[in-house]
């Protein structure tokens, strides 16, 4: 991250997408989930200390960049709330939202 890399700029959006790909190797991560993760990384003192220890302000920048990346894909970050349906695991995807890399892999393996 560079101080000159404004959330929403093409370089920032590429970094946000790379962040999503890295996390999706471990668990499905939709853009809505990434927005919520960014909020947590900024609000939780432990996460914030970790990211801000890498570079001052990184936790807040990552949250802002995830929000901007979501907006670039037509997602309102304010709508990124967790609302699991009874009996279903919440993967954070809204109807019609594309799946992340791990979700797409799981769907292929399940034959969907």
Phi, psi and omega in degrees: 000138176245148177304328181279355180274097183282133175308133182098343177290156181307316179297318179296318179297324177295319178294320179296318179294321178296319177303314181296318179297318180297311180294325182294345174290341182252328178200153179302132181224100175281170178296324177297318178295323180296323176299314180295322178296318177299320177299317181294318180297329179278321187277327183281123183303322180293313178295315181300317180297320179299305183293318180290339174289334176286313177203130181307128178086001184296321181300313179293320179298317181297320177297314180296320180291321177296319177299313181295321178297320177297315179301322180297340178253019175077021181251127175281115182303330179293341179271359183277074178245156181271116178226076182293144175275146179304129178082002181236143175282131180280115175259001174081001183271135174276159177306129180087349179284139181291153179278155174284174183304318181291323178294319179297319178297316180297321179295320178297317181294329179278355178079021178275000000 
